[in-house]
Amino acid sequence: MKAKKRLSFFTKIFLCINIILAAALLISYLAPVINPSKLWIVAFFGLAYPPLLLFNILFIVFWLFKRSWLVLVSFVCILVGYNVLQNSFGVNAKRTYIQKENRDAIRIMTYNVHSFKKYGANNDMSTKHEILDIINQHQPDLIGFQEFYTRQRGEYNMRDSLKRILNTTNYYFEAVNYDNARDAMGIAIFTKYPIIDHGLVKLSQEHNGNQCIYVDVKKGQQIIRFYSVHLRSIGFDQEDYQYIDSVSKKGKTDMHSFRRIGSKLKQAFIKRSQQVQLIREHTKQCPYPYIIAGDFNDTPSSYAVHEMSKGLKNAFREKGSGLGRTYNGDFPNYQIDYILATQRFDVQDYRVIEKKLSDHYPVYSDLLLK
């Protein structure tokens, strides 16, 4: 490295920018531990963690190129947040095979199927069949669905289709969005194991899909509880997505739209923090080993995910690789779907199936109960 000397004007500008971005990265490390209900602004820094990390890495490259000791500014800041980095980036080898390594393992899958259709699209049979093909191919022992749509009869009777594919009659469906003589929508769990109990953990008002359901199943002599979760969505409408698209492609900003989106994000951060507490209070009464899986609608560096993961094994952290992105819609593509398990489970495999059908990718993990 070059010896310390007086910095040029342009180097000072770059250093100032570097310090600001490094400070923002440090603030983002507080997002998992500060409740948005008390200080919501920090949650936005947590949401910005991936780009903040990237910018700091670029500054490390820049200072290395200049052979300057200032490389330590970003390097030390990244090192301080190594635990956050582990939650966001998996270092395990990517696995592509489908069969379970251990036949005694339990294959868990979670999938927000967006009514079995492409995001923003009308019903189409090809998407439905491709989603069912994925489930048929991977044969989960327990699968939780969010935004689960089914008709009472016909080709969109998804309950019958899944019972046939999984060769089971064991399922629990809560039509939390709506239920009528023609069709229904809500949250569902299908399992190859006998269900001995089930229930709803109410997270939102009536006719709202952001809820949590659970089943107690019996595998041999063991009883396991499986929670399927759908935490508060941001609630963006078409106008919001159009604004995000205009900013990303054309750099056009509008203060009114910016404030509207910021307000929606703020309310979602706060609501999810409250919903997580409801679920964790419920798990305290659970006498069995349990698994929590679903669409958390939040990133690995968020308060909601941190609180939900306390004392649990995160399947992505144990066996995941890369960024583990599970959302593929119009908002920036982050990891927002998770599989968590109590310490009695050994995580043997984890995979995100990157097939763009719904606006979420399906996620599965093989867990062995010790």
Buried (B, 14 or more C-beta within 10 A) or exposed (E): EEEEEEEEEEBEEBBEEBBEBBBBBBBBBBBBEBBBBEEBEBBBBBBBBBEBBEBBEEBBEBBEEBEBEBBEBBBEBBEBBEEBBBBBBBEBEEEEEEEBEEEEBBBBBBBBBBBBBBBEEEBEEEBBBBBBEBBBEBBBBBBBBBBBBBBBEEEBBBBBBBBEBBEBEBBBBBBBBEBEEEBBBBBBBBBBBBBEEBBBBBBBEEEBBBBBBBBBBBBEEEBBBBBBBBBBBBEBEEEBBEBBEBBEEEEEEEEEBEEBBEEBBBBBBBBBBBBBBEBBEBBEEEEBBBBBBBBBBBBBBBBBBBBBBEEBBBBBBBBBBEBBBBBBBBBBBBBBBBBBBBEBBBBBBBBBBEEEBBBBBBBBBBBBBE
